Amino acid sequence: METTAFKRVLITGINGSAGSYLAEYIIERQPTVEVHGISRWHSTTVPNIAEEDRAKAINHECDLTDFSSVFSVISTVQPDAICHVASHANVLASFTNPLAVLNNNIMGTANLFEAVRMSKSNPVILLCSTSEVYGQVDPKYVPITEECPMNPSSPYAVSKASQDLLGWTYFRAYGMKIIRTRMFTYINPKRSDLFATSFARQIARIEEGLQRELVYGNLDSVRTIIDVRDAMDAYWHALLSCRPGEVYNIGGTVSMTVGDFLKLLIEKSRIPIPARQDTSLLRPADVTLQIPNVEKFAVETGWKARHSVESSVQLLLAHWRKKAAEEKRNREIPC
């Protein structure tokens, strides 16, 4: 696909963690692009988007599980590009609330595709999926290419595999310009359920005396790390240069165990960090080997990661130290 200039981009889940980072990226790096976003009317009242960027993003209250509201937004905005990042994305929670996750993620995506089709618009759609669709991979498929069979290990991963297949079907059946990406582990300070973010949050709270010890789940899982800033840059490159109908792995080049990443964070802590395993954080079925082959994406887009793991660690700790300091100040304010 030839490089395309977009005038109007719609981001689903714009007030979520990934959606807000993507909105900030486009607003700050692509100032001629008009940014619109979908957020649920009953979602958080405090947007994740940086305050200086909020006024530049046009927000539309809409629940993706309500087809009429989705159709209304698509018809009104008429975007020439859509970044579909909205999702219930907590893997562990999906084992407790599987039907909610399946319904939200699958039907929300189906409604979005149908709304685009029924409105007769023809945007490029970036379907942002996850490496979780590969599940527990046979070592013979590592590094994981796009041809690796999908073998989801959680209800969340099943929902994302279903989204992926819907994207392929709507491309084949209706000629919709849907690009599928599968993002590997990325460092996202705004998502506290991710292992790296949870560790940084707990360390910051222990430093402020708000928590006594750090708890963790499985430390043996091997992951390839990518910074959220590089991830958002990759999504933009995907919109511009990737081919509809194709699927692309996106990820970093540095692999380590979850335990090794925890050690990196603890080395940067200001005080000793007591830590113990909490078995409630262990998943009923885990994915422990996630090393991608990203050659296809790199060749077609020219993209490469620019932020080091060290930089990601600094980003995480700076974010959560600020949050922990605010929490401590609020606790100290007399009633």
JOQUIMO-V905968 format. One record per backbone hydrogen bond with DSSP energy under -1.0 kcal/mol. CO is the residue of the C=O (numbers start at 1). NH is the residue of the N-H. Records with the same first field share a line. If there is no record, write none. Layout:
# JOQUIMO-V905968
CO: NH / NH
This chain:
# JOQUIMO-V905968
7: 34
8: 80 / 81
9: 36
10: 83
11: 38
13: 16
16: 20
17: 21
18: 22
19: 23
20: 24
21: 25
22: 26
23: 27
24: 28
25: 29
26: 30
30: 33
34: 9
35: 58
36: 11
37: 60
38: 13 / 14
39: 62
40: 43
50: 53 / 54
53: 56
54: 57
58: 37
60: 39
63: 66
66: 70
67: 71
68: 72
69: 73
70: 74
71: 75
72: 76
73: 77
74: 78
80: 124
81: 10
82: 126
83: 12 / 85
84: 128
90: 94
92: 95
93: 97
97: 101
98: 102
99: 103
100: 104
101: 105
102: 106
103: 107
104: 108
105: 109
106: 110
107: 111
108: 112
109: 113
110: 114
111: 115
112: 116
113: 117
114: 118
115: 119
116: 121
124: 82
125: 179
126: 84
127: 129 / 181
129: 183
130: 133
131: 134
133: 151
138: 141
139: 142
144: 293
145: 148
154: 158
155: 159
156: 160
157: 161
158: 162
159: 163
160: 164
161: 165
162: 166
163: 167
164: 168
165: 169
166: 170
167: 171
168: 172
169: 173
170: 174 / 176
171: 175
176: 178
177: 125
178: 245
179: 127
180: 248
181: 129
182: 250
183: 131
185: 226
187: 228
188: 191
191: 194
194: 198
195: 199
196: 200
197: 201
198: 202
199: 203
200: 204
201: 205
202: 206
203: 207
204: 208
205: 210
206: 209
214: 276
216: 278
219: 259
221: 258
222: 290
223: 256
226: 187
227: 231
228: 232
229: 233
230: 234
231: 235
232: 236
233: 237
234: 238
235: 239
236: 240
237: 241
238: 242
243: 246
246: 180
248: 182
250: 184
254: 225
256: 223
257: 261
258: 262
259: 263
260: 264
261: 265
262: 266
263: 267
265: 268
266: 269
274: 214
276: 216
278: 281
279: 282
288: 222
291: 144
294: 298
295: 299
296: 300
297: 301
298: 302
308: 312
309: 313
310: 314
311: 315
312: 316
313: 317
314: 318
315: 319
316: 320
317: 321
318: 322
319: 323
320: 324
321: 325
322: 326
323: 327
324: 328
325: 329
326: 330
327: 331
328: 332
